[in-house]
Amino acid sequence: GGQALMEGIMMRGPEKICCAVRKPDGTIDLSYDTVTTHWYNKVPLVRGVCNMAENLYKGYRYLMHAADIAMEGETEPAESKLDKWFEAHATPAVQNALMACAAFVGVALALFLFTFLPTFLTGLVMRAVPLGRWPRVILEGVLKMVIFLGYMFLCTRMKELHRVFEYHGAEHKTIACYEAGLPLTVENIRPQRRFHPRCGTSFLFLVVFISIIVGSFISWDNPAIRMLLKLALIPVVVGISYELIKLAGRSDGILTRIISAPGMWLQRITTCEPDDSQIECAIAALEAVIPEDENADRW
């Protein structure tokens, strides 16, 4: 799998991770990391929560690394006293702590948007118009999905994200070419589909959808209790969603196609057609992580 970055792509194989970032001079900067296999990777449900936390942390680190490389040599505004202090005192430990804090803030924002806000709004509606259990469940689910789709749509309105979405398309196309057993060339990658069942967009949709189903079993009417129970059930929701995305990634039956369909549709928003230079970045990143044993990366 992989991740689109600012002017680059991160690819993760069974043994190595590679970030390929296009520098301002046109060359491609490659940086490497190793993959550590933990005990939880073999424990269903648990591995989903642990891997999501790890990917949030590492993903932010790769994003910051790519931004530094892509903007290398560009003219920057005068530094403030805070910037100078940070450069002088920000040890690797401090930077790691800040990245962890940034990931935490991102999770907190997601919890606010997709857990607190729908429950709060439904509670307001119920004060004005008393609803039974299932109308409340349906309203809460609709609000959660509307907020999610609205968030995705607003992302497409940001010009800065458009090239990231193009790199996202390059990532998918390159992986599709590799999985088809074709040589990794621009000519072979260009006609591939830019939609993939193991995409993070599909995972996000599954998390929202599964949270609606799990939330329907909560019978308490009090919004505060409902919200606390939903927070407590988040590991269950993430664990189930992770297992479903893995299932969709390694099989191609009717059930997995149904599971993948909504996420694949949403990828029309989060992926765009890449140009050749973006595909070249994806090739460089993927070639660096292909294992010697051709069976080592089977899903």
C-alpha atoms as a printed R data frame, in Angstrom:
    type eleno elety resid chain resno       x       y       z
1   ATOM     1    CA   GLY     A     1   0.000   0.000   0.000
2   ATOM     2    CA   GLY     A     2   0.982   3.633  -0.002
3   ATOM     3    CA   GLN     A     3   0.154   7.249   0.737
4   ATOM     4    CA   ALA     A     4   0.070  10.348  -1.419
5   ATOM     5    CA   LEU     A     5   2.276  13.176  -0.181
6   ATOM     6    CA   MET     A     6   3.091  16.733  -1.187
7   ATOM     7    CA   GLU     A     7   4.867  16.259  -4.537
8   ATOM     8    CA   GLY     A     8   5.532  12.617  -3.757
9   ATOM     9    CA   ILE     A     9   4.417   9.174  -2.693
10  ATOM    10    CA   MET     A    10   5.175   6.815   0.161
11  ATOM    11    CA   MET     A    11   5.077   3.106  -0.656
12  ATOM    12    CA   ARG     A    12   5.068   0.398   1.997
13  ATOM    13    CA   GLY     A    13   6.093  -3.183   1.316
14  ATOM    14    CA   PRO     A    14   6.371  -6.176   3.651
15  ATOM    15    CA   GLU     A    15   9.958  -5.248   4.625
16  ATOM    16    CA   LYS     A    16  10.684  -1.642   3.617
17  ATOM    17    CA   ILE     A    17   9.075   1.782   3.265
18  ATOM    18    CA   CYS     A    18  10.183   4.309   0.663
19  ATOM    19    CA   CYS     A    19   9.236   7.979   0.212
20  ATOM    20    CA   ALA     A    20   9.817   9.355  -3.279
21  ATOM    21    CA   VAL     A    21   9.492  13.149  -3.466
22  ATOM    22    CA   ARG     A    22   9.976  15.366  -6.515
23  ATOM    23    CA   LYS     A    23  12.479  18.105  -5.660
24  ATOM    24    CA   PRO     A    24  12.229  21.638  -7.102
25  ATOM    25    CA   ASP     A    25  15.144  20.847  -9.468
26  ATOM    26    CA   GLY     A    26  13.160  17.953 -10.991
27  ATOM    27    CA   THR     A    27  15.112  15.087  -9.424
28  ATOM    28    CA   ILE     A    28  13.489  12.505  -7.137
29  ATOM    29    CA   ASP     A    29  14.589  12.298  -3.504
30  ATOM    30    CA   LEU     A    30  14.338   8.798  -2.010
31  ATOM    31    CA   SER     A    31  14.297   8.092   1.726
32  ATOM    32    CA   TYR     A    32  13.850   4.719   3.376
33  ATOM    33    CA   ASP     A    33  12.464   3.139   6.517
34  ATOM    34    CA   THR     A    34  12.036  -0.433   7.700
35  ATOM    35    CA   VAL     A    35   8.793  -2.238   8.494
36  ATOM    36    CA   THR     A    36   8.567  -3.699  11.979
37  ATOM    37    CA   THR     A    37   6.234  -6.649  12.490
38  ATOM    38    CA   HIS     A    38   4.558  -6.481  15.889
39  ATOM    39    CA   TRP     A    39   2.694  -9.155  17.837
40  ATOM    40    CA   TYR     A    40  -0.640  -7.482  17.183
41  ATOM    41    CA   ASN     A    41  -0.325  -7.855  13.406
42  ATOM    42    CA   LYS     A    42  -1.575 -11.426  13.762
43  ATOM    43    CA   VAL     A    43  -4.458 -10.666  16.148
44  ATOM    44    CA   PRO     A    44  -7.750  -9.922  14.321
45  ATOM    45    CA   LEU     A    45  -9.594  -6.743  15.376
46  ATOM    46    CA   VAL     A    46  -6.702  -5.652  17.641
47  ATOM    47    CA   ARG     A    47  -4.381  -5.137  14.655
48  ATOM    48    CA   GLY     A    48  -6.804  -2.672  13.090
49  ATOM    49    CA   VAL     A    49  -6.692  -0.230  15.998
50  ATOM    50    CA   CYS     A    50  -2.923  -0.546  16.514
51  ATOM    51    CA   ASN     A    51  -2.118  -0.169  12.814
52  ATOM    52    CA   MET     A    52  -4.372   2.872  12.479
53  ATOM    53    CA   ALA     A    53  -2.597   4.593  15.376
54  ATOM    54    CA   GLU     A    54   0.809   3.733  13.900
55  ATOM    55    CA   ASN     A    55  -0.195   4.904  10.419
56  ATOM    56    CA   LEU     A    56  -1.562   8.206  11.738
57  ATOM    57    CA   TYR     A    57   1.729   8.940  13.450
58  ATOM    58    CA   LYS     A    58   4.002   7.797  10.613
59  ATOM    59    CA   GLY     A    59   1.770   9.280   7.933
60  ATOM    60    CA   TYR     A    60   2.077  12.739   9.441
61  ATOM    61    CA   ARG     A    61   5.852  12.325   9.656
62  ATOM    62    CA   TYR     A    62   6.035  11.398   5.964
63  ATOM    63    CA   LEU     A    63   3.845  14.369   5.050
64  ATOM    64    CA   MET     A    64   6.156  16.777   6.883
65  ATOM    65    CA   HIS     A    65   9.246  15.155   5.338
66  ATOM    66    CA   ALA     A    66   7.789  15.476   1.833
67  ATOM    67    CA   ALA     A    67   6.875  19.119   2.425
68  ATOM    68    CA   ASP     A    68  10.445  19.892   3.515
69  ATOM    69    CA   ILE     A    69  11.892  18.249   0.386
70  ATOM    70    CA   ALA     A    70   9.349  19.715  -2.050
71  ATOM    71    CA   MET     A    71   9.893  23.276  -0.781
72  ATOM    72    CA   GLU     A    72  13.676  22.981  -0.487
73  ATOM    73    CA   GLY     A    73  15.369  26.203  -1.556
74  ATOM    74    CA   GLU     A    74  12.166  28.231  -1.811
75  ATOM    75    CA   THR     A    75  12.164  31.743  -0.384
76  ATOM    76    CA   GLU     A    76  10.540  31.821   3.037
77  ATOM    77    CA   PRO     A    77   9.235  34.799   5.032
78  ATOM    78    CA   ALA     A    78  11.300  36.175   7.892
79  ATOM    79    CA   GLU     A    79  11.377  33.825  10.847
80  ATOM    80    CA   SER     A    80   9.632  34.784  14.050
81  ATOM    81    CA   LYS     A    81  11.246  34.432  17.471
82  ATOM    82    CA   LEU     A    82   9.149  31.298  17.999
83  ATOM    83    CA   ASP     A    83  10.477  29.769  14.742
84  ATOM    84    CA   LYS     A    84  14.064  30.500  15.749
85  ATOM    85    CA   TRP     A    85  13.528  29.060  19.231
86  ATOM    86    CA   PHE     A    86  11.970  25.960  17.748
87  ATOM    87    CA   GLU     A    87  14.875  25.372  15.340
88  ATOM    88    CA   ALA     A    88  17.362  25.762  18.209
89  ATOM    89    CA   HIS     A    89  15.578  23.532  20.716
90  ATOM    90    CA   ALA     A    90  13.518  21.049  18.679
91  ATOM    91    CA   THR     A    91  15.408  17.813  19.280
92  ATOM    92    CA   PRO     A    92  14.196  14.624  17.543
93  ATOM    93    CA   ALA     A    93  12.339  13.718  20.751
94  ATOM    94    CA   VAL     A    94  10.516  17.068  20.738
95  ATOM    95    CA   GLN     A    95   9.640  16.705  17.057
96  ATOM    96    CA   ASN     A    96   8.296  13.191  17.648
97  ATOM    97    CA   ALA     A    97   6.180  14.501  20.530
98  ATOM    98    CA   LEU     A    98   4.808  17.294  18.341
99  ATOM    99    CA   MET     A    99   3.948  14.833  15.573
100 ATOM   100    CA   ALA     A   100   2.158  12.641  18.093
101 ATOM   101    CA   CYS     A   101   0.246  15.712  19.304
102 ATOM   102    CA   ALA     A   102  -0.686  16.615  15.725
103 ATOM   103    CA   ALA     A   103  -2.009  13.089  15.128
104 ATOM   104    CA   PHE     A   104  -3.974  13.335  18.384
105 ATOM   105    CA   VAL     A   105  -5.515  16.649  17.312
106 ATOM   106    CA   GLY     A   106  -6.511  15.072  13.987
107 ATOM   107    CA   VAL     A   107  -8.208  12.176  15.779
108 ATOM   108    CA   ALA     A   108  -9.943  14.601  18.171
109 ATOM   109    CA   LEU     A   109 -11.296  16.603  15.215
110 ATOM   110    CA   ALA     A   110 -12.579  13.419  13.556
111 ATOM   111    CA   LEU     A   111 -14.276  12.354  16.789
112 ATOM   112    CA   PHE     A   112 -15.916  15.764  17.070
113 ATOM   113    CA   LEU     A   113 -17.185  15.737  13.482
114 ATOM   114    CA   PHE     A   114 -18.335  12.128  13.231
115 ATOM   115    CA   THR     A   115 -19.261  11.221  16.820
116 ATOM   116    CA   PHE     A   116 -20.102  14.275  18.908
117 ATOM   117    CA   LEU     A   117 -21.697  16.509  16.255
118 ATOM   118    CA   PRO     A   118 -24.235  13.981  14.809
119 ATOM   119    CA   THR     A   119 -25.239  12.862  18.334
120 ATOM   120    CA   PHE     A   120 -25.550  16.457  19.530
121 ATOM   121    CA   LEU     A   121 -27.635  17.550  16.519
122 ATOM   122    CA   THR     A   122 -29.905  14.508  16.848
123 ATOM   123    CA   GLY     A   123 -30.392  15.337  20.521
124 ATOM   124    CA   LEU     A   124 -31.489  18.864  19.585
125 ATOM   125    CA   VAL     A   125 -33.993  17.492  17.068
126 ATOM   126    CA   MET     A   126 -35.378  15.042  19.637
127 ATOM   127    CA   ARG     A   127 -36.005  17.888  22.077
128 ATOM   128    CA   ALA     A   128 -38.162  19.616  19.495
129 ATOM   129    CA   VAL     A   129 -39.704  16.502  17.911
130 ATOM   130    CA   PRO     A   130 -39.660  13.334  20.080
131 ATOM   131    CA   LEU     A   131 -38.544  10.372  17.975
132 ATOM   132    CA   GLY     A   132 -38.604   6.643  18.514
133 ATOM   133    CA   ARG     A   133 -35.416   4.565  18.622
134 ATOM   134    CA   TRP     A   134 -35.142   3.680  14.929
135 ATOM   135    CA   PRO     A   135 -36.039   7.117  13.510
136 ATOM   136    CA   ARG     A   136 -33.350   8.509  15.837
137 ATOM   137    CA   VAL     A   137 -30.839   5.915  14.633
138 ATOM   138    CA   ILE     A   138 -31.638   6.704  10.992
139 ATOM   139    CA   LEU     A   139 -31.407  10.474  11.527
140 ATOM   140    CA   GLU     A   140 -28.086  10.140  13.345
141 ATOM   141    CA   GLY     A   141 -26.728   7.885  10.602
142 ATOM   142    CA   VAL     A   142 -27.852  10.267   7.842
143 ATOM   143    CA   LEU     A   143 -26.266  13.233   9.623
144 ATOM   144    CA   LYS     A   144 -23.002  11.350  10.075
145 ATOM   145    CA   MET     A   145 -22.884  10.386   6.391
146 ATOM   146    CA   VAL     A   146 -23.795  13.921   5.256
147 ATOM   147    CA   ILE     A   147 -20.997  15.375   7.405
148 ATOM   148    CA   PHE     A   148 -18.545  12.820   6.018
149 ATOM   149    CA   LEU     A   149 -19.465  13.448   2.379
150 ATOM   150    CA   GLY     A   150 -19.478  17.209   2.977
151 ATOM   151    CA   TYR     A   151 -15.991  16.988   4.452
152 ATOM   152    CA   MET     A   152 -14.763  15.018   1.423
153 ATOM   153    CA   PHE     A   153 -16.336  17.538  -0.946
154 ATOM   154    CA   LEU     A   154 -14.748  20.502   0.839
155 ATOM   155    CA   CYS     A   155 -11.356  18.811   0.470
156 ATOM   156    CA   THR     A   156 -11.788  18.874  -3.317
157 ATOM   157    CA   ARG     A   157 -12.303  22.658  -3.169
158 ATOM   158    CA   MET     A   158  -8.767  23.168  -1.835
159 ATOM   159    CA   LYS     A   159  -6.374  23.825  -4.728
160 ATOM   160    CA   GLU     A   160  -3.412  22.658  -2.640
161 ATOM   161    CA   LEU     A   161  -4.914  19.176  -2.394
162 ATOM   162    CA   HIS     A   162  -5.507  18.678  -6.111
163 ATOM   163    CA   ARG     A   163  -1.919  17.631  -6.853
164 ATOM   164    CA   VAL     A   164  -1.970  15.374  -3.793
165 ATOM   165    CA   PHE     A   165  -5.043  13.698  -5.288
166 ATOM   166    CA   GLU     A   166  -3.128  13.304  -8.572
167 ATOM   167    CA   TYR     A   167  -0.299  11.578  -6.721
168 ATOM   168    CA   HIS     A   168  -2.957   9.446  -5.041
169 ATOM   169    CA   GLY     A   169  -4.100   8.368  -8.495
170 ATOM   170    CA   ALA     A   170  -0.505   7.606  -9.492
171 ATOM   171    CA   GLU     A   171  -0.097   5.466  -6.366
172 ATOM   172    CA   HIS     A   172  -3.192   3.381  -7.173
173 ATOM   173    CA   LYS     A   173  -2.370   2.989 -10.854
174 ATOM   174    CA   THR     A   174   1.186   1.862 -10.111
175 ATOM   175    CA   ILE     A   175   0.073  -0.712  -7.535
176 ATOM   176    CA   ALA     A   176  -2.575  -1.972  -9.974
177 ATOM   177    CA   CYS     A   177   0.096  -2.413 -12.653
178 ATOM   178    CA   TYR     A   178   2.324  -4.320 -10.223
179 ATOM   179    CA   GLU     A   179  -0.551  -6.555  -9.115
180 ATOM   180    CA   ALA     A   180  -1.351  -7.273 -12.768
181 ATOM   181    CA   GLY     A   181   2.181  -8.619 -13.203
182 ATOM   182    CA   LEU     A   182   3.189  -6.000 -15.778
183 ATOM   183    CA   PRO     A   183   6.552  -4.217 -15.960
184 ATOM   184    CA   LEU     A   184   6.499  -0.922 -14.067
185 ATOM   185    CA   THR     A   185   6.689   1.558 -16.934
186 ATOM   186    CA   VAL     A   186   4.800   4.786 -17.491
187 ATOM   187    CA   GLU     A   187   3.205   3.282 -20.618
188 ATOM   188    CA   ASN     A   188   1.878   0.254 -18.693
189 ATOM   189    CA   ILE     A   189   0.692   2.285 -15.703
190 ATOM   190    CA   ARG     A   190  -1.107   5.064 -17.577
191 ATOM   191    CA   PRO     A   191  -4.152   2.931 -18.671
192 ATOM   192    CA   GLN     A   192  -4.646   1.290 -15.243
193 ATOM   193    CA   ARG     A   193  -7.648   2.153 -13.050
194 ATOM   194    CA   ARG     A   194  -7.061   4.734 -10.360
195 ATOM   195    CA   PHE     A   195  -9.489   3.049  -7.921
196 ATOM   196    CA   HIS     A   196  -8.343   0.367  -5.475
197 ATOM   197    CA   PRO     A   197 -10.257  -1.631  -2.815
198 ATOM   198    CA   ARG     A   198  -7.523  -1.214  -0.162
199 ATOM   199    CA   CYS     A   199  -7.567   2.594  -0.348
200 ATOM   200    CA   GLY     A   200  -7.722   4.684   2.814
201 ATOM   201    CA   THR     A   201 -10.803   6.419   1.406
202 ATOM   202    CA   SER     A   202 -12.605   3.064   1.384
203 ATOM   203    CA   PHE     A   203 -11.421   2.433   4.927
204 ATOM   204    CA   LEU     A   204 -12.783   5.807   6.091
205 ATOM   205    CA   PHE     A   205 -16.161   5.081   4.526
206 ATOM   206    CA   LEU     A   206 -16.270   1.667   6.221
207 ATOM   207    CA   VAL     A   207 -15.426   3.240   9.588
208 ATOM   208    CA   VAL     A   208 -18.325   5.698   9.230
209 ATOM   209    CA   PHE     A   209 -20.735   3.022   7.947
210 ATOM   210    CA   ILE     A   210 -19.820   0.414  10.580
211 ATOM   211    CA   SER     A   211 -20.086   3.075  13.301
212 ATOM   212    CA   ILE     A   212 -23.690   3.692  12.205
213 ATOM   213    CA   ILE     A   213 -24.497  -0.026  12.442
214 ATOM   214    CA   VAL     A   214 -22.773  -0.445  15.815
215 ATOM   215    CA   GLY     A   215 -24.423   2.725  17.110
216 ATOM   216    CA   SER     A   216 -27.863   1.339  16.254
217 ATOM   217    CA   PHE     A   217 -27.471  -1.175  19.099
218 ATOM   218    CA   ILE     A   218 -27.161   1.615  21.682
219 ATOM   219    CA   SER     A   219 -30.627   1.981  23.182
220 ATOM   220    CA   TRP     A   220 -30.009   4.900  25.594
221 ATOM   221    CA   ASP     A   221 -31.747   8.169  24.704
222 ATOM   222    CA   ASN     A   222 -29.455  10.469  26.674
223 ATOM   223    CA   PRO     A   223 -27.071  12.126  24.134
224 ATOM   224    CA   ALA     A   224 -24.165  12.236  26.623
225 ATOM   225    CA   ILE     A   225 -24.431   8.512  27.409
226 ATOM   226    CA   ARG     A   226 -24.790   7.667  23.714
227 ATOM   227    CA   MET     A   227 -21.691   9.674  22.867
228 ATOM   228    CA   LEU     A   228 -19.611   8.061  25.639
229 ATOM   229    CA   LEU     A   229 -20.673   4.574  24.564
230 ATOM   230    CA   LYS     A   230 -19.819   5.375  20.946
231 ATOM   231    CA   LEU     A   231 -16.375   6.583  21.999
232 ATOM   232    CA   ALA     A   232 -15.857   3.352  23.922
233 ATOM   233    CA   LEU     A   233 -16.877   1.302  20.859
234 ATOM   234    CA   ILE     A   234 -14.510   3.069  18.445
235 ATOM   235    CA   PRO     A   235 -11.828   0.323  18.760
236 ATOM   236    CA   VAL     A   236 -14.496  -2.229  17.807
237 ATOM   237    CA   VAL     A   237 -15.583  -0.134  14.806
238 ATOM   238    CA   VAL     A   238 -12.013   0.377  13.592
239 ATOM   239    CA   GLY     A   239 -11.153  -3.293  14.140
240 ATOM   240    CA   ILE     A   240 -14.135  -4.516  12.090
241 ATOM   241    CA   SER     A   241 -13.476  -1.970   9.323
242 ATOM   242    CA   TYR     A   242  -9.817  -3.016   9.095
243 ATOM   243    CA   GLU     A   243 -10.725  -6.705   8.738
244 ATOM   244    CA   LEU     A   244 -13.247  -5.867   6.014
245 ATOM   245    CA   ILE     A   245 -10.727  -3.780   4.054
246 ATOM   246    CA   LYS     A   246  -8.195  -6.630   4.277
247 ATOM   247    CA   LEU     A   247 -10.836  -9.082   3.065
248 ATOM   248    CA   ALA     A   248 -11.689  -6.793   0.145
249 ATOM   249    CA   GLY     A   249  -8.003  -6.478  -0.709
250 ATOM   250    CA   ARG     A   250  -7.280 -10.196  -0.974
251 ATOM   251    CA   SER     A   251 -10.429 -11.560  -2.630
252 ATOM   252    CA   ASP     A   252 -12.684 -10.571  -5.511
253 ATOM   253    CA   GLY     A   253 -16.070 -12.144  -4.815
254 ATOM   254    CA   ILE     A   254 -19.567 -10.688  -4.915
255 ATOM   255    CA   LEU     A   255 -19.509  -9.874  -1.185
256 ATOM   256    CA   THR     A   256 -16.172  -8.042  -1.332
257 ATOM   257    CA   ARG     A   257 -17.292  -6.096  -4.400
258 ATOM   258    CA   ILE     A   258 -20.357  -4.917  -2.499
259 ATOM   259    CA   ILE     A   259 -18.144  -3.948   0.460
260 ATOM   260    CA   SER     A   260 -15.729  -2.078  -1.814
261 ATOM   261    CA   ALA     A   261 -18.267  -0.348  -4.080
262 ATOM   262    CA   PRO     A   262 -19.080   2.779  -1.972
263 ATOM   263    CA   GLY     A   263 -15.411   3.414  -1.168
264 ATOM   264    CA   MET     A   264 -14.431   2.932  -4.818
265 ATOM   265    CA   TRP     A   265 -17.061   5.495  -5.793
266 ATOM   266    CA   LEU     A   266 -15.702   7.979  -3.253
267 ATOM   267    CA   GLN     A   267 -12.238   7.558  -4.742
268 ATOM   268    CA   ARG     A   268 -13.521   9.530  -7.736
269 ATOM   269    CA   ILE     A   269 -13.261  12.474  -5.319
270 ATOM   270    CA   THR     A   270  -9.918  11.669  -3.670
271 ATOM   271    CA   THR     A   271  -7.983  10.499  -6.756
272 ATOM   272    CA   CYS     A   272  -7.253  12.343 -10.002
273 ATOM   273    CA   GLU     A   273  -5.490  11.344 -13.195
274 ATOM   274    CA   PRO     A   274  -1.725  11.812 -12.741
275 ATOM   275    CA   ASP     A   275   0.824  13.105 -15.206
276 ATOM   276    CA   ASP     A   276   3.895  11.118 -16.258
277 ATOM   277    CA   SER     A   277   6.216  12.786 -13.743
278 ATOM   278    CA   GLN     A   278   3.924  11.760 -10.893
279 ATOM   279    CA   ILE     A   279   3.813   8.197 -12.195
280 ATOM   280    CA   GLU     A   280   7.631   8.188 -12.275
281 ATOM   281    CA   CYS     A   281   7.632   9.097  -8.562
282 ATOM   282    CA   ALA     A   282   5.278   6.214  -7.827
283 ATOM   283    CA   ILE     A   283   7.482   3.794  -9.790
284 ATOM   284    CA   ALA     A   284  10.588   4.898  -7.889
285 ATOM   285    CA   ALA     A   285   8.833   4.422  -4.535
286 ATOM   286    CA   LEU     A   286   7.313   1.045  -5.391
287 ATOM   287    CA   GLU     A   287  10.415  -0.485  -6.964
288 ATOM   288    CA   ALA     A   288  12.340   0.246  -3.754
289 ATOM   289    CA   VAL     A   289   9.990  -1.829  -1.569
290 ATOM   290    CA   ILE     A   290   9.317  -4.871  -3.775
291 ATOM   291    CA   PRO     A   291  10.540  -7.930  -1.807
292 ATOM   292    CA   GLU     A   292  12.903 -10.493  -3.281
293 ATOM   293    CA   ASP     A   293  10.435 -13.237  -2.455
294 ATOM   294    CA   GLU     A   294   7.504 -12.675  -4.814
295 ATOM   295    CA   ASN     A   295   5.130 -14.380  -2.364
296 ATOM   296    CA   ALA     A   296   6.069 -12.138   0.582
297 ATOM   297    CA   ASP     A   297   3.578  -9.392  -0.340
298 ATOM   298    CA   ARG     A   298   0.536 -11.510  -1.107
299 ATOM   299    CA   TRP     A   299  -2.621 -10.362   0.660
